Amino acid sequence: MSNVISFEEVEKRVCVIREQQMLIDRDVAELYGVETKDINRAVKNNPDKFPDGYIVSLNKKEWDSLT
């Protein structure tokens, strides 16, 4: 089994919100084989590692449009 994530696997999870391509936390977690809470914890504990605008919070309407 390969640990390499294919471009196609990432590409099919990309969504467009606010005219920007994004990956949501649950998809990032799945791609890395961890739980969503672990991704969110890493972001919370290391905010300086992410450039401004890299992490966004979706409003209810945006979130609902994904499900």
C-alpha angles and dihedrals in degrees: 000000000000124000091203114111111219122231089238091056091054094040094057090057096052115109130185117235125163087002091297130109111243144173116215121226096253091055093047089051092050092049091052094041096240136111121273090241089060092055091048092047091052091052093047093047095045108036093149091063092066124071120236111281093020093105118046135173118227121225119228095265092051092046092048090052089062097053 
